Amino acid sequence: MEIKQVVVSHDGATRHLNAVSTAIPKGKVTTIIGPNGCGKSTLLSVMSRNKKPLEGQATLENRDLVEYKSKEFAKKLAIVYQQNDIPSDLTVEKLVMYGRMPHTSLFKKRAEEDEEAVTWALTCTNLLEKRHNDLSALSGGERQRVWIAMALAQKSEILCLDEPTTYLDIYYQLELLELVKQLNEQYGLTIVMVLHDINQAIRYSDHIILMKAGKIIAEGAPRDVITKEVIKEVYGVNSVFHEDEQLGLYMMPLSI
């Protein structure tokens, strides 16, 4: 996917994305980070066709995103949002089955292929034993995995996650990020996610896009992008970096 000189404004006056250009590497984990209000989720919304650029172009496989029909695009890209509201008495399996909608029609009944896709998605997210449970019986981390399972059932090539660790405690944050890593490494999924935690971005990303005030300040491999100079410029925070044999590179904020 390529983003070319994209401009987005929510109010017609402020440029929430200001001539942004980037390319998402296929088969890698890309993480978008930056301060609150910098345009992270807006950029993800452009990629998922939920926000139309005022200027510029977003393309997938050299086609403008607007040229794709809805079901055709859903087979290419799935997105999981930060907050999702659904009836609490819906079962896990029924919700995940909604991910098969791009592959069905009024004249096509549920096929063995759909059942296999749902079972695969539940297996990937470690929810197979909970397939008949109501969503109300699940923890916050389990519910987030159900939404990811629904996205996986779409069998899309790209999975977008908008702040997937928000509202989760540290155990479920790490569980979810390990799942992201597994989906990328085992199934070759291209993953684009928005995160706030810089150290999680360093640890779980192949490619980082660092934003500030609607612009991309730096992008590339975590070691190249996350430096004390860039952290000071973007976040206004002094920091030090350490490297551990087990943890790898990590950042510690010192002062403002």
VENNORZI-V831878 format. One record per residue. N is the residue number from 0. PHI is phi in radians with two decimals (none if undefined). Layout:
<<N	PHI> <N	PHI>>
This chain:
<<0	none> <1	-2.20> <2	-1.98> <3	-2.15> <4	0.89> <5	-1.41> <6	-2.09> <7	-2.33> <8	-2.35> <9	-1.45> <10	-2.07> <11	1.48> <12	-2.07> <13	-1.40> <14	-1.57> <15	-1.36> <16	-2.21> <17	-2.10> <18	0.94> <19	-1.50> <20	-2.30> <21	-2.87> <22	-2.34> <23	-1.66> <24	-1.21> <25	-1.21> <26	1.31> <27	-2.09> <28	-1.76> <29	-1.88> <30	-2.10> <31	-1.76> <32	-2.26> <33	2.65> <34	-1.11> <35	-0.99> <36	1.35> <37	-1.45> <38	1.96> <39	-1.02> <40	-1.19> <41	-1.13> <42	-1.10> <43	-1.12> <44	-1.15> <45	-1.15> <46	-1.10> <47	-1.65> <48	1.23> <49	-1.54> <50	-2.41> <51	-1.64> <52	-1.13> <53	-1.28> <54	-2.43> <55	1.48> <56	-2.63> <57	-2.04> <58	-2.22> <59	-2.30> <60	0.93> <61	1.14> <62	-2.05> <63	-1.05> <64	-1.01> <65	-1.20> <66	-1.38> <67	-1.40> <68	-1.29> <69	-0.98> <70	-1.21> <71	-1.11> <72	-1.20> <73	-1.13> <74	-1.37> <75	-1.71> <76	-2.51> <77	-2.15> <78	-2.32> <79	-2.07> <80	-1.55> <81	-1.17> <82	-2.18> <83	-2.44> <84	-1.93> <85	-2.54> <86	-1.02> <87	-1.23> <88	-1.56> <89	-1.29> <90	-1.45> <91	-0.98> <92	-1.08> <93	-1.13> <94	-1.15> <95	-1.10> <96	-1.11> <97	-1.07> <98	-1.12> <99	-1.54> <100	-0.98> <101	-1.10> <102	-1.78> <103	-2.08> <104	-2.59> <105	-1.08> <106	-1.77> <107	-2.07> <108	-1.40> <109	-1.00> <110	-1.86> <111	-1.03> <112	-1.05> <113	-1.19> <114	-1.08> <115	-1.15> <116	-1.15> <117	-1.17> <118	-1.09> <119	-1.07> <120	-1.12> <121	-1.19> <122	-1.17> <123	-1.03> <124	-1.70> <125	1.02> <126	-2.12> <127	-1.01> <128	-1.30> <129	-1.89> <130	-1.06> <131	-1.73> <132	-1.34> <133	-1.25> <134	-1.07> <135	-1.12> <136	-1.57> <137	-1.73> <138	-1.34> <139	-1.06> <140	-1.15> <141	-1.18> <142	-1.09> <143	-1.10> <144	-1.18> <145	-1.13> <146	-1.13> <147	-1.16> <148	-1.06> <149	-1.07> <150	-1.13> <151	-1.14> <152	-1.10> <153	-1.16> <154	1.04> <155	-1.44> <156	-1.49> <157	-2.15> <158	-2.06> <159	-1.87> <160	-2.24> <161	-1.66> <162	0.84> <163	-1.19> <164	-1.67> <165	-1.08> <166	1.29> <167	-1.79> <168	-1.30> <169	-1.08> <170	-1.07> <171	-1.28> <172	-1.06> <173	-1.17> <174	-1.04> <175	-1.19> <176	-1.21> <177	-1.15> <178	-1.11> <179	-1.00> <180	-1.06> <181	-1.13> <182	-1.08> <183	-1.24> <184	-1.29> <185	-1.50> <186	-2.04> <187	1.22> <188	-1.15> <189	-1.42> <190	-2.15> <191	-2.16> <192	-2.37> <193	-1.78> <194	-2.29> <195	-1.76> <196	-1.34> <197	-1.15> <198	-1.16> <199	-1.14> <200	-1.10> <201	-1.06> <202	-1.25> <203	-1.92> <204	-2.03> <205	-1.62> <206	-2.47> <207	-2.11> <208	-1.96> <209	-1.84> <210	-2.04> <211	-2.70> <212	0.91> <213	1.39> <214	-2.25> <215	-1.53> <216	-1.52> <217	-2.75> <218	-2.71> <219	2.51> <220	-1.14> <221	-0.86> <222	-1.11> <223	-1.43> <224	-1.59> <225	-1.59> <226	-2.21> <227	-1.13> <228	-1.19> <229	-1.22> <230	-1.05> <231	-1.14> <232	-1.15> <233	-1.50> <234	-1.81> <235	1.23> <236	-2.17> <237	-1.42> <238	-2.58> <239	-2.25> <240	-2.07> <241	-2.25> <242	-2.25> <243	-2.08> <244	-1.05> <245	-1.58> <246	-1.52> <247	1.38> <248	-1.35> <249	-2.60> <250	-1.94> <251	-2.15> <252	-1.24> <253	-1.92> <254	-2.82> <255	-1.85>>
